[in-house]
Amino acid sequence: MYNLKYKGDGNMRKLAALISVFMVFSGIAGCGRTKTTDIKDISSKPNTADNVQKNSAAENPVYPKGVAFEDYDGRALLMKENKLEDSFLDALKKFTYKSTSEILKNKTKNITYSPVSLYMALSLAGTGAGGSTQKEIFSALEAGNNKADYLSNENSKLFRLLYSDNEIGKLKIANSVWLDKDINFKKSFLDTAVKDFYSSVYNVDFKDKGSSKQISDWISKNTNDALSPQISLDKNQIMSIINTIYYKDQWMDKFDEKATKPDTFYLKNGQEIKCDFMNSTYAVHSFIRGEGYTSSALSLKNNGSMLFILPDKGVSIDSLLQSPEKAAKLFDEQGSINGKVIFQIPKFSYGSSLDLKEALNNLGIKEAFKNNADFSGVTDGKAFISNAKQESHIAIDEKGVEAAAFTRIEYGGSARPKQEKAEMILNRPFIFAIKANGGNILFVGIVNNPKEN
């Protein structure tokens, strides 16, 4: 559907990850189309019954205010006012594990996937579905026993909890809904998109090449110009749902650039390549010695973390991710111990593209892709999902802002009488996960070749 080009920062001082989900809805020719001459912005209309409204310019949501980095009271209040239901957190975790197991299997190239981004996009689509179509989507989202209002409300709270824009880092989430200008859409769906999912709403002509540029510009703007997409549109397309996540943060403890040295990385096929490795040793740090792997996380300044999972020699990544239950053990970080941890991490910067249709089918979302799909909450005409893609870019390096306000992790604990030790020498294919404050997994990926971009 589209290719994303990364416009990187040559002087990167952060960990950066970028995601864009593109979900395309197509219609049956002639169904639900009307000639529109007077197009109005839905923001000027009251929240009344399920009448049809049209909008030409964007209906822009009011985004949450970013909490300042040192505003601890503000952060505590934000968490108190947006407490997520335990059932929703459990559903999000289950979706993360089963979708990660499905999407990351049998991958030979570098890959990054955002379960949160896909969850939000599917949730919005699901609120506009009906009958068995909605049932399949909600079941895949582990929300089968809940109603659309519940899912909308929890996603709204999740958005506010995750959204962050301060002097240290950013976690900027943006949603948009793009509507065919000649199709009647339900106002209730658009209201939900704007109010609960913080979506911008646009009315465009999908046959006009200028619409491709408009969508591309929106994605670029909402990823701080880091992604430059080239988009092709389908003539039968009637709606697109787009979710972007732009994330950057700084290591709690920066790597010393002088310690970065070239070394050997061993590819899956047995070949060897040379690449730059960042090096750091912690006298006391937590790690996990799991069944077939060792893992340890590095803290980020906005209370998130990046977890690195190194398979034991002779253990494949596929075997560690072969089931949702195994994925859960990898990412839950249960049973950690303290000891000396040696990190040797290759610098990497790469993009990846995922066609999600087959994976979503395997997760049980099938009817939504068929001509008989029920999206009656979106439009009275025939509509179905014709494509779902996720594009991403991630980059890490050793730099960060050095500040006296932060305490080095290596002084944060006490070693056991018998010194434990873990060597996180990531010189062969490994798994990573980036977690937000609260432990929700934003990104998960596999680095098969750190020099591949």
C-alpha positions in Angstrom: 0.0 0.0 0.0 2.8 2.4 0.8 6.5 2.6 1.5 8.0 4.6 4.3 11.3 6.3 4.1 13.2 7.3 7.2 14.6 10.8 7.4 17.0 10.2 10.3 18.8 12.6 12.6 22.5 12.4 12.0 23.2 13.5 15.5 20.8 11.1 17.3 20.7 11.5 21.0 17.9 9.1 21.8 16.2 5.8 21.3 13.7 6.4 18.6 10.9 4.2 17.3 8.2 5.1 14.7 5.1 3.1 13.8 2.3 3.7 11.3 -0.7 1.4 10.9 -2.7 1.8 7.7 -6.1 0.1 7.5 -8.0 0.4 4.3 -11.7 -0.1 3.8 -13.2 -0.7 0.4 -16.8 -0.6 -0.8 -19.0 -2.2 -3.4 -19.3 0.1 -6.4 -22.5 2.1 -6.3 -23.5 1.3 -2.7 -24.0 4.2 -0.4 -22.6 6.9 -2.8 -24.3 10.2 -3.0 -23.4 13.5 -4.8 -22.2 15.9 -2.2 -22.2 19.6 -2.9 -22.3 21.2 0.6 -19.8 19.5 2.9 -19.7 20.5 6.5 -17.4 20.0 9.4 -18.8 17.6 12.0 -17.4 19.8 14.8 -20.1 22.4 14.1 -22.9 19.9 14.7 -24.4 18.8 18.1 -23.9 15.3 19.3 -27.4 14.1 18.3 -28.8 10.9 16.8 -27.1 8.7 14.2 -27.5 11.2 11.4 -25.0 11.5 8.6 -22.5 14.4 8.5 -19.9 15.4 6.1 -16.6 17.1 6.8 -14.2 18.8 4.3 -11.4 20.1 6.5 -9.9 18.1 9.4 -11.9 17.8 12.6 -8.9 18.0 15.0 -9.2 16.5 18.5 -7.9 18.3 21.6 -4.8 16.3 22.6 -3.9 15.7 26.2 -1.3 18.1 27.7 2.1 16.6 28.1 3.2 16.3 31.7 6.5 18.0 32.4 9.4 15.6 33.1 9.8 16.5 36.8 6.0 17.0 37.5 5.6 14.0 39.7 2.3 15.2 41.1 0.9 15.8 37.6 1.9 12.3 36.6 0.3 10.8 39.7 -2.9 12.7 39.0 -2.9 11.5 35.4 -2.7 7.9 36.5 -5.4 8.3 39.1 -7.9 9.9 36.7 -7.2 7.3 34.0 -7.0 4.1 35.9 -7.5 1.2 33.4 -9.8 -1.7 34.3 -8.0 -4.8 35.2 -10.0 -6.7 32.5 -8.8 -4.3 29.8 -5.1 -4.6 30.9 -5.4 -8.3 30.9 -7.0 -8.2 27.4 -4.3 -5.9 26.1 -1.6 -8.3 27.4 -3.2 -11.4 25.9 -3.6 -9.6 22.6 0.1 -8.5 22.7 1.3 -12.0 23.4 -0.8 -13.9 20.8 -0.3 -11.3 18.1 3.4 -11.1 18.7 3.7 -14.9 18.5 1.7 -14.8 15.2 3.3 -11.8 13.5 6.9 -12.3 14.4 7.1 -16.0 13.6 9.4 -17.3 10.7 10.9 -13.8 10.1 14.4 -13.8 8.6 14.8 -10.0 8.4 14.8 -7.3 11.0 11.2 -6.6 12.2 9.4 -4.2 14.5 5.8 -4.5 15.5 3.6 -2.3 17.8 0.8 -4.3 19.5 -0.6 -1.1 21.0 -0.8 0.7 17.7 -2.7 -2.3 16.1 -4.9 -2.7 19.1 -6.1 1.0 18.9 -6.7 0.8 15.1 -8.7 -2.5 15.4 -10.6 -1.1 18.4 -11.8 1.9 16.4 -12.7 -0.4 13.5 -14.5 -2.7 15.8 -16.7 0.0 17.3 -18.1 0.6 13.8 -18.7 -3.1 13.1 -21.8 -5.1 13.9 -23.0 -8.7 14.2 -20.5 -11.5 13.7 -18.0 -9.1 12.2 -17.8 -7.2 15.5 -17.8 -10.4 17.4 -14.7 -11.6 15.6 -12.8 -8.4 16.0 -13.7 -8.1 19.7 -12.7 -11.7 20.3 -9.3 -11.1 18.7 -8.9 -8.1 21.0 -9.8 -10.3 24.0 -12.8 -8.1 24.6 -15.5 -10.5 23.5 -17.7 -10.1 26.5 -17.7 -6.3 26.4 -19.5 -3.6 24.5 -18.2 -1.0 22.1 -18.6 1.8 24.7 -16.4 -0.1 27.1 -13.6 -0.6 24.5 -13.8 3.1 23.4 -13.6 4.4 27.0 -10.6 2.2 27.9 -8.8 3.1 24.7 -9.4 6.7 25.5 -7.8 6.3 29.0 -4.9 4.3 27.5 -4.3 7.1 25.0 -4.1 9.7 27.8 -1.8 7.5 29.9 0.6 6.8 27.1 0.7 10.3 25.5 3.9 12.1 26.6 5.6 15.2 25.3 8.2 16.8 27.5 11.8 18.1 27.4 13.3 14.7 27.7 11.3 12.5 25.4 8.1 12.0 23.5 5.5 9.3 23.1 3.1 10.9 20.6 0.1 8.9 19.4 -2.1 10.1 16.5 -5.1 8.6 14.9 -6.9 9.8 11.7 -9.9 8.7 9.7 -10.0 9.4 6.0 -13.4 9.4 4.3 -14.5 9.2 0.7 -16.2 12.5 0.0 -19.1 10.8 -1.9 -20.0 8.2 0.8 -22.4 8.7 3.7 -20.8 7.9 7.1 -22.5 7.6 10.5 -22.0 10.5 12.8 -21.9 8.3 15.9 -18.8 6.5 14.5 -17.1 9.8 13.7 -17.9 11.2 17.1 -16.4 8.1 18.7 -13.3 8.5 16.5 -12.8 12.1 17.5 -13.7 12.0 21.2 -12.5 8.6 22.4 -9.7 7.9 19.9 -8.5 11.5 19.4 -8.8 11.0 15.7 -8.6 13.8 13.1 -11.2 13.3 10.4 -10.8 14.2 6.7 -13.0 14.0 3.7 -11.1 13.3 0.5 -11.3 12.0 -3.0 -9.4 8.7 -3.1 -9.2 8.9 -6.9 -7.3 12.2 -6.7 -3.5 11.8 -6.5 -3.5 14.8 -4.3 -5.1 12.7 -1.5 -2.0 10.5 -1.4 0.1 13.5 -0.7 -2.4 14.8 2.0 -2.2 11.4 3.8 1.6 11.3 3.4 2.0 14.8 4.8 -0.2 13.9 7.8 1.9 10.9 8.6 5.1 12.9 8.3 3.8 15.7 10.5 2.7 13.2 13.2 6.1 11.4 13.3 8.1 14.7 13.5 9.0 14.4 9.8 10.9 11.2 10.5 8.8 9.0 8.2 8.3 10.1 4.6 5.7 7.8 3.1 4.9 7.1 -0.6 1.3 6.1 -0.7 -0.8 4.5 -3.4 -4.6 4.5 -3.1 -7.1 2.0 -4.4 -10.0 3.3 -6.6 -12.5 1.3 -4.6 -11.3 2.7 -1.3 -13.9 4.4 0.8 -12.1 4.9 4.2 -8.7 4.6 5.9 -7.9 4.4 9.5 -4.3 5.4 10.4 -2.6 5.2 13.7 0.9 6.6 14.2 3.2 6.4 17.2 6.3 8.5 17.5 8.6 7.6 20.4 11.9 8.8 21.6 13.6 8.6 24.9 17.0 8.7 26.5 18.9 6.0 28.4 18.9 6.5 32.1 22.6 5.8 31.9 24.2 6.7 28.6 26.8 4.5 26.9 30.3 5.8 26.7 31.0 6.5 23.0 34.7 5.8 23.6 33.8 2.3 24.6 32.0 1.6 21.4 34.1 -0.9 19.4 33.7 -3.0 16.2 33.1 -6.7 16.8 31.6 -9.7 15.1 27.8 -10.4 14.8 26.9 -14.0 13.8 24.0 -14.2 11.4 21.4 -16.9 11.4 22.8 -18.5 8.2 26.3 -18.8 9.8 27.8 -15.7 8.1 29.8 -13.2 10.1 29.6 -9.4 9.8 31.4 -6.6 11.6 29.4 -3.8 13.3 29.8 -1.3 16.1 28.9 -2.5 19.6 28.0 -0.3 22.6 29.5 -1.6 25.8 28.6 -1.1 29.5 29.0 -3.1 32.7 26.7 -2.9 35.7 28.1 -4.1 39.0 24.5 -4.8 40.2 21.7 -5.1 37.8 18.6 -7.3 37.4 18.4 -10.0 34.8 16.4 -13.2 34.1 17.8 -16.6 33.3 14.9 -18.2 31.5 14.4 -21.5 29.8 16.5 -21.1 26.6 17.3 -17.4 27.0 18.8 -14.6 29.2 17.1 -11.2 29.4 17.8 -7.9 31.0 16.4 -4.4 30.6 17.8 -0.9 30.4 15.9 2.0 32.0 14.7 5.0 30.0 14.3 8.5 31.6 10.5 8.7 31.2 10.1 5.6 33.3 10.0 3.2 30.4 12.5 0.5 29.6 14.0 -1.5 26.7 14.2 -5.2 27.3 16.8 -7.3 25.5 16.2 -11.1 25.1 19.2 -13.2 24.0 18.5 -16.8 23.1 20.9 -19.4 24.3 23.3 -20.7 21.7 21.5 -23.3 19.6 18.1 -22.0 20.6 16.0 -20.4 17.8 14.0 -17.2 18.2 11.0 -19.0 16.7 11.0 -21.6 19.5 10.9 -18.8 22.1 7.9 -17.2 20.4 6.1 -20.3 19.2 3.0 -19.7 21.4 1.4 -16.9 23.3 2.3 -18.6 26.6 6.0 -18.7 25.7 5.8 -15.0 24.6 4.3 -14.1 27.9 7.2 -15.7 29.8 9.7 -13.7 27.7 8.1 -10.3 28.3 6.6 -10.5 31.8 10.0 -10.3 33.4 9.1 -12.6 36.3 11.8 -14.2 38.5 14.6 -11.7 38.1 17.8 -11.9 40.1 20.5 -9.3 40.8 24.1 -9.6 39.8 26.8 -8.3 37.5 25.6 -7.7 34.0 27.8 -7.1 31.0 26.0 -5.4 28.0 27.4 -5.5 24.5 24.7 -4.2 22.2 25.0 -3.5 18.4 23.9 -0.1 17.2 21.1 -0.5 14.7 18.7 1.6 12.6 16.2 -0.1 10.4 12.7 0.0 9.0 10.2 -2.8 8.5 6.9 -3.4 6.7 4.2 -5.8 7.8 1.2 -6.9 5.8 -1.2 -7.9 8.6 -4.1 -9.4 6.7 -3.0 -13.1 7.0 -2.0 -12.6 10.6 -5.4 -11.0 11.5 -7.1 -13.9 9.7 -5.1 -16.4 11.8 -6.2 -14.4 14.9 -9.8 -15.0 14.0 -10.6 -11.7 12.1 -12.0 -13.1 8.8 -15.4 -11.8 8.0 -14.1 -8.2 8.2 -12.1 -8.8 5.0 -15.1 -10.3 3.1 -17.7 -8.6 0.9 -20.4 -9.6 3.4 -18.7 -7.8 6.3 -21.0 -5.8 8.6 -19.7 -2.3 9.2 -23.2 -0.9 9.6 -22.0 1.4 12.4 -19.7 3.1 9.9 -21.9 3.5 6.8 -25.2 2.1 5.4 -23.3 1.1 2.2 -21.3 -2.1 1.8 -17.8 -1.9 3.4 -15.0 -4.3 4.2 -11.4 -4.1 5.2 -9.3 -4.6 2.1 -5.9 -4.1 3.6 -4.1 -3.6 6.9 -0.4 -2.7 7.1 2.0 -1.6 9.7 5.2 0.3 8.9 8.0 1.2 11.3 11.4 2.5 11.9 13.6 2.1 15.0 17.1 3.3 15.9 19.3 3.2 18.9 22.7 4.6 19.7 24.8 5.3 22.8 24.1 9.0 23.3 21.8 10.7 25.8 21.5 13.7 28.0 23.7 13.5 31.1 21.9 14.9 34.1 22.8 14.9 37.8 19.2 14.2 38.8 19.4 10.6 37.8 21.0 7.8 39.8 22.9 5.1 38.1 21.2 1.7 38.2 24.3 -0.1 39.2 24.2 1.4 42.6 20.6 0.6 43.1 20.8 -2.9 44.7 23.0 -5.3 46.6 24.6 -8.4 45.2 23.9 -11.8 46.6 26.6 -13.4 48.7 27.4 -15.7 45.7 27.8 -13.2 42.9 25.5 -13.9 39.9 26.6 -12.8 36.5 24.9 -12.4 33.1 26.6 -11.6 29.8 24.2 -9.8 27.5 26.5 -10.1 24.5 24.1 -9.6 21.7 26.3 -10.9 18.9 23.6 -13.1 17.4 19.9 -12.6 16.5 18.0 -11.3 19.5 14.5 -10.0 20.6 13.8 -6.6 22.1 10.7 -4.9 23.6 10.1 -1.3 24.5 7.8 -0.8 27.5 6.0 2.4 28.6 5.6 3.5 32.1 3.3 0.9 33.6 4.7 -2.0 31.6 2.6 -1.8 28.5 4.6 -3.1 25.5 4.8 -0.4 22.8 7.2 -2.1 20.4 8.6 -5.6 20.1 11.1 -6.7 17.4 13.8 -9.0 16.2 17.2 -7.9 15.1 18.6 -10.5 12.7 21.2 -8.3 11.2 22.1 -4.9 12.8 23.6 -3.6 9.6 20.4 -4.1 7.6 18.4 -0.9 7.3 
